[in-house]
């Protein structure tokens, strides 16, 4: 008598495996998209926090001075006025790139500062911002405590405190540029 042995094979078919791979692919794309959006929001929040902390630290450091004479990025770095995560060697960098700080002069602060007392004003400038970042920062409410105005590099005129925060359509036109090109922009906050 011959006994036939039965071998039972178990496993997944090719169609089932392709289905599993398709599901993993869809979930991965969704996860990457969500992660990218979360990182962009994190960087924007970090930039806002950095500007706020830098502003408070400058005001604290110069609280007993009659003006902001001598204030520049080098001083901010040397005396650790900037938050630690902004200092890189002898330069200031925010979440999106270079940051410049200095007392106002006629070229930097334009019509926002009183020409007779420029040293009573200072500015914080973030450079090389993307259009979306520029729009978000320009339309954020920075309060009115000492804010003399906002200069967006692609706008034709600076924005005074009565015009801030910018509405979205104004922020779009200021950050995109007059010709609608989506080039990088700079934002300068002028404070007294």
Secondary structure, 3 states (H helix, E strand, C coil): CCCCCCCCCCCCCHHHHHHHHHHHHHHHHHHHHHHHHHHHHHHHHHHHHHHHHHHHHHHHHCCCCCCCCCCEHHHHHHCCCCCHHHEECCEEEECCEEEEEEECCHHHHHHHCCHHHHHHCEEEEEEEECHHHHHHHHCCCCCCCCEEEEEECCCCCCEEHHHCCCCHHHHHHHHHCCCCCCCCEEEEEEEC
